[in-house]
Amino acid sequence: MTERPVDGAVALVTGAARGIGAAVVHRLLARGFVVHALDSCAGTSAGTSYPLATRADLDAVVALDPDRVVPVVADVRDLDALS
């Protein structure tokens, strides 16, 4: 199936700084989306045995296309940070 371009559409990707989230951002850019790339950029977190994404990771994703990737540093569990 061929995907149609969606030039100008806007998408929000959470966990966008690394891994699957960063891959989703890349794919959406290829289709013409403007992407709001959201990540907490916490670096560390109690309860995980691995480091979380950092602001540098998010900046690397933004560098893919600075004109169409909008960085958002926020924790999705904090509703005030999302408004």
N, C-alpha and C positions, 0 to 999 in steps of 0.2 A: 504494500500500500504506500502510495506517495503522499507525504504530508504537505499540505498547502502552507505557503508562507502566511504569516500573520503580522506583517509589518505594523508597528505602532501599538500593538496590544501590550498590556502590562501584566506581569506575573510577579507573585511574591513567593520567594523560596526561603524556607526556614532551614537552619543548619547549613547555610550556603558557603561557609568558609572552607570546608574540606569534604573529602569523600563523595558520597552520593549527592549531597547538596550542591557541591561545586560542579559535579558532572551535569546535574540538571540545569544549572545556570548556563553552562556551556552549550548544551543542547537547545535551550530556549533562545539564546542569542543567535544560533545558527538558523532558527526559524523566523527571526525578525522581532522577537519580543524586546521590550524594555523590561529589565528585571530589577526588582527591589530585593537585594540579597541581604537577608537578615541572619545574624548570628550573635550569640551572647559574648563571644570573644573572651570567655572567662579564663582561658589558659589552664586553670586547675579546677577541680571540683571534688568535694567530699563525696565518696560513694563510687568513684570510678578509679580504675587502676591504671589509667592512661591520661595523658594531658589532653585537654580540650583545645579547640581552635583558638587562635590568637587574632589580634587585630592585623598582624602581618599576613596571616593566612587570608583574611578577608580582603585585604588590600591587593593580594596577588590575584584574587578572583576579579576584583574591580578592574585590574590592569588588562584583563581580557578585552574589555571595551568600555573605557571610562565614560563614554558618551551615553551608553545604554545600560550601565550597571550602577544602581544607586545603593551605596552601602548603608545598612541600618544596623547599629549595634544596640541590641535589646534582648532581653530574656522574654520569651513568649509567655512565661508564667506571670509576668508583670504587666497587667493591662494598662496601667498608666504610662509605661514606657512605650507602648505600642500606639498611643494616640498622638 
